[in-house]
Amino acid sequence: MFDTIKAYYIGDLAEKTKLVNVDFVPNIDANGVHKGYKAEYRNIKIFLSLSHRLTIEGSLSRFAFGDNFGTIDRKTTKTAILELCEFLGIPPKDFKVTRLDVATIMPATEKIETLQNVLGCVSRCKRWESGKNGIYWGNTQKQMVIYNKTLWAKVTKTPIPKILEGGDWIRAEVRILKNIEKQTNYKNVSLDKLYNSGFYCKMCDVWENSFLSIDQTPGSLFFNPVDTATDLFDVCFVMLQSAVKATQRQKIIDNALSLCSNKVERNRFREKLKKVNEKYKETEEDPKGAIYNAFREMVKSNKAVY
C-alpha cells in the first residue's frame, strides 16, 4: 500500500566514513556550495548533510518490485525496509518518517474525464484537474490524486507488468505531506512503524476514508461550443452519463444539436447518438449517482488488507 516515503536520521552513524556501503558523491548546490553528499540505492535517494543528518526518499514499492504498479503488503514492506536499513547500517526505529504516500491501482470502470464530472469536493481541500487524465484534492498537510495509470505508462514509456496488460487501470493515491503523527494519531512514526500491523491497517483506513470523503458533484453539466460532431458527441456522451435525471437527457441532446455548426454535422451527430441512445433509455433514473456509488464500491473493494 505504501509508495513514496521520506525519512531522516540524526546521530553519530550519519558520517561518510561509517556508511561504508554507500557510494557517495559531493552534493554541490547551484551556487557552488558544498551541502554534503548524495547517493542512490536502487531508486532510493540518499542525502548526507554536514551536520550528521541522513535523509532517504523514494518509492518503497519501486524498491521492492521495480515499479509502483503493485500494491506492497505489510510483509513485503518489512522486507524492503530491513534491506534498506541493513544497507545503511542504521536501525529502522531510528529513522523519523516525514512523508508517506499510500496508493494502489484499481480497474478503470469509467474514464477519468467522466469521473471529473462526478467526483466533487473534499472538505478543507482545494480541488483541481490535470487535463482529462487526473483529479487532485489537497492542502498543505495532505494530497489525494486519481489518474489513468495505463495512459501514464504509455506516455512515460514505462513497461506494464504482464499480469496487468490488456486492462485499463486507475491509480488512487493519498500523500501525507507533513504532520504524520497528527494525521494518524500515532506518536513517533519511525520506519519500523510501517510494518507494524496496527499502523499498516491504520494507513489502509486513511486511504479508504480519504476517497470515500469525496462529495458527488451537484446539478447538470454544461459545455462550450465545439467544431465537429465527433467532438460534440464525446462531450455529450459524458453529459448523458452524468445527467441527474433521465428527463434531462433530451434537453442535453437538443442543446448539443444547437451547437452543431451546420446541417451535415447535426446529421452526423444524430447518427452517432442513435447507436447508443437505447442504452440511456434503459438506464436508471440517476446514472450520475450510479457512477458515484460504483466508484465508492471500487474504493472499498480495493482497500489493502493486513
C-alpha positions in Angstrom: 0.0 0.0 0.0 3.0 2.3 0.6 4.7 4.2 -2.2 6.9 7.3 -1.7 8.5 7.6 1.7 10.7 10.3 3.2 12.6 9.8 6.5 15.6 11.1 8.3 18.2 10.1 10.9 20.3 12.4 13.0 23.2 10.9 15.0 26.7 9.6 15.1 26.1 7.0 12.4 25.4 9.7 9.9 29.0 10.0 8.8 30.5 9.3 5.4 33.2 7.1 6.9 30.6 4.9 8.8 28.3 4.5 5.8 30.6 2.1 4.2 28.1 0.5 1.7 27.1 3.9 0.3 28.9 5.2 -2.8 28.6 9.0 -2.1 29.4 11.8 -4.4 29.6 15.5 -3.3 26.3 17.4 -3.2 27.0 20.8 -4.6 24.1 23.3 -4.9 23.6 25.8 -7.8 25.8 28.4 -6.1 28.7 26.1 -5.8 28.2 25.5 -2.0 29.2 22.1 -0.7 26.0 20.9 1.1 27.2 17.4 1.9 27.0 14.1 0.0 24.4 12.2 -2.1 23.9 8.7 -3.4 21.3 6.4 -4.7 20.5 2.8 -3.7 18.3 1.3 -6.5 15.6 4.0 -6.6 16.1 5.4 -3.1 17.9 8.8 -2.9 20.2 9.3 0.0 21.4 12.7 1.2 24.0 13.2 3.9 24.4 16.7 5.3 27.5 18.1 7.0 25.5 18.2 10.3 25.1 14.4 10.8 21.7 14.2 9.2 20.9 11.4 6.8 17.7 11.7 4.6 16.2 9.0 2.4 13.5 9.5 -0.1 11.9 7.3 -2.8 9.2 4.8 -3.7 9.1 1.8 -1.4 7.0 0.0 -4.0 9.6 0.5 -6.7 12.3 -0.6 -4.3 10.5 -3.8 -3.7 9.0 -4.6 -7.1 10.9 -2.4 -9.6 7.8 -0.5 -10.4 4.8 1.1 -8.5 2.0 -0.9 -10.2 2.0 -3.5 -7.4 0.4 -2.9 -4.0 3.0 -3.6 -1.4 1.7 -5.5 1.6 2.9 -5.4 5.2 5.3 -8.4 4.9 7.0 -7.0 1.8 7.1 -3.6 3.4 9.1 -5.1 6.3 11.5 -7.0 4.0 12.1 -3.8 1.9 12.8 -1.6 4.9 15.0 -4.1 6.7 17.1 -4.5 3.5 17.4 -0.7 3.1 18.4 -0.2 6.7 20.9 -3.0 6.6 22.5 -1.4 3.6 22.7 1.9 5.5 23.7 0.3 8.8 21.1 2.2 10.8 18.1 0.6 12.6 14.6 1.3 11.2 13.4 2.6 14.6 16.0 5.5 14.4 14.5 6.9 11.2 11.7 9.5 11.6 9.2 9.4 8.7 8.2 12.9 7.4 6.2 11.9 4.3 4.2 8.8 3.5 2.2 8.0 0.3 -0.4 5.3 0.4 -1.6 4.1 -3.0 -3.0 1.2 -5.1 -4.4 0.7 -8.6 -8.0 -0.1 -9.4 -9.7 -1.3 -12.6 -10.9 1.7 -14.6 -14.6 1.2 -15.0 -15.0 4.8 -16.1 -12.9 7.3 -17.9 -11.2 9.9 -15.7 -13.0 12.6 -17.8 -16.3 11.1 -16.6 -15.2 10.9 -13.0 -14.1 14.6 -13.3 -17.8 15.3 -13.8 -19.0 13.1 -11.0 -16.4 13.4 -8.2 -16.7 16.8 -6.5 -15.1 18.4 -3.4 -13.4 17.2 -0.2 -13.8 19.2 3.0 -10.9 21.6 3.7 -9.2 20.7 0.4 -8.7 22.6 -2.9 -9.8 20.6 -6.0 -8.1 20.8 -9.4 -7.8 18.8 -12.6 -4.9 17.8 -14.8 -6.3 17.9 -18.3 -8.6 14.9 -18.9 -6.5 12.5 -17.0 -6.3 13.5 -13.4 -8.1 14.9 -10.3 -6.4 16.3 -7.3 -7.5 17.4 -3.9 -5.2 18.9 -1.4 -3.9 21.3 1.3 -0.6 21.8 2.9 -0.9 18.7 5.0 -2.3 16.1 2.6 -3.0 15.4 -1.1 -5.2 13.0 -2.9 -5.0 12.1 -6.6 -6.5 9.7 -9.1 -5.3 9.3 -12.7 -5.2 6.8 -15.5 -2.1 4.7 -14.7 -2.3 2.8 -18.1 -2.2 6.1 -20.0 0.7 7.3 -17.8 2.7 4.2 -18.6 2.2 4.8 -22.3 3.2 8.5 -22.1 6.2 7.8 -20.0 7.1 4.6 -21.9 7.0 2.6 -18.7 6.5 -1.2 -19.2 3.3 -2.5 -17.7 3.6 -5.8 -15.8 2.4 -8.7 -17.9 -0.4 -9.6 -15.4 -1.9 -6.1 -16.0 -1.5 -6.0 -19.7 -4.8 -5.5 -21.7 -6.5 -3.7 -18.9 -7.2 -0.1 -18.1 -6.1 1.0 -14.6 -6.7 3.9 -12.3 -4.1 4.9 -9.6 -5.6 6.2 -6.4 -3.0 7.8 -4.1 -3.1 9.6 -0.8 0.0 11.7 0.1 0.6 12.6 3.8 2.9 15.5 3.2 3.6 16.5 6.9 2.5 16.1 10.5 2.0 12.3 10.1 1.6 11.9 13.8 -1.3 14.3 14.0 -3.0 12.9 10.9 -2.7 9.3 12.1 -2.8 9.7 15.9 0.4 7.7 16.2 3.4 9.1 18.1 7.0 8.9 16.8 6.3 7.4 13.4 9.6 5.7 12.5 10.4 3.3 9.7 9.6 0.2 11.7 6.0 1.5 12.3 5.4 1.0 8.6 5.3 -2.8 9.0 3.6 -2.7 12.4 0.2 -4.3 12.0 -1.7 -1.6 13.7 -0.1 1.3 11.8 -0.3 -0.5 8.5 -4.1 -1.1 9.0 -4.5 2.5 10.1 -2.9 3.8 6.8 -5.2 1.4 4.8 -8.1 3.1 6.6 -6.7 6.5 5.9 -6.6 5.7 2.2 -10.1 4.3 2.1 -11.7 7.1 4.2 -10.0 9.8 2.1 -11.6 8.7 -1.1 -14.9 8.0 0.5 -14.9 11.6 1.7 -15.3 12.9 -1.9 -18.7 14.5 -2.5 -20.8 14.0 -5.6 -20.9 17.0 -7.9 -24.4 18.6 -7.9 -26.6 19.6 -10.8 -26.2 19.1 -14.5 -23.2 19.7 -16.7 -22.5 22.4 -19.3 -20.1 22.7 -22.2 -18.8 25.2 -24.7 -19.4 25.2 -28.5 -17.4 22.6 -30.5 -16.5 22.4 -34.1 -17.2 18.8 -35.1 -19.8 16.1 -34.5 -17.2 13.8 -33.1 -16.0 16.3 -30.5 -19.6 17.2 -29.7 -20.6 13.6 -29.3 -17.7 12.9 -26.9 -18.8 15.8 -24.6 -22.5 14.9 -24.9 -21.8 11.2 -24.1 -20.1 12.2 -20.8 -23.0 14.6 -20.0 -25.6 11.9 -20.7 -23.8 9.6 -18.3 -23.7 12.3 -15.7 -27.3 13.7 -16.1 -29.0 13.9 -12.8 -32.4 12.7 -14.1 -33.4 10.8 -17.3 -35.7 13.7 -18.3 -32.6 15.9 -18.6 -31.1 13.8 -21.4 -33.3 15.1 -24.2 -32.5 18.6 -23.2 -28.8 17.8 -23.3 -29.2 16.4 -26.8 -31.2 19.4 -28.0 -28.6 21.8 -26.7 -25.9 19.7 -28.3 -27.6 19.9 -31.7 -28.0 23.6 -31.4 -24.2 23.9 -31.1 -23.5 22.0 -34.4 -22.0 24.4 -36.9 -24.1 23.1 -39.9 -26.7 20.5 -41.0 -24.1 18.0 -42.0 -22.6 17.9 -38.6 -26.0 17.7 -37.0 -26.8 14.6 -39.1 -23.5 13.1 -38.2 -24.2 13.7 -34.5 -27.7 12.1 -34.7 -26.2 9.0 -36.4 -23.5 8.6 -33.7 -26.0 9.2 -30.9 -28.6 6.8 -32.4 -26.1 3.9 -31.8 -26.0 4.4 -28.1 -29.3 6.1 -27.4 -31.1 2.9 -26.4 -28.6 2.4 -23.7 -29.8 5.5 -21.9 -33.4 4.7 -22.3 -32.8 1.6 -20.2 -30.5 3.1 -17.5 -31.7 4.0 -14.1 -33.0 7.4 -13.2 -29.8 8.6 -11.6 -26.8 7.5 -13.8 -24.6 10.1 -12.2 -25.3 8.7 -8.8 -24.7 5.2 -10.1 -21.2 6.1 -11.3 -20.5 7.8 -8.0 -21.7 4.8 -6.0 -19.7 2.4 -8.2 -16.6 4.4 -7.5 -17.1 4.2 -3.8 -17.6 0.4 -4.0 -14.5 0.2 -6.1 -12.6 2.0 -3.3 -13.9 -0.3 -0.7 -13.1 -3.5 -2.6 -9.6 -2.3 -3.4 -8.6 -1.3 0.1 -5.4 -3.2 1.1 -5.7 -5.7 3.9 -3.4 -7.0 6.6 
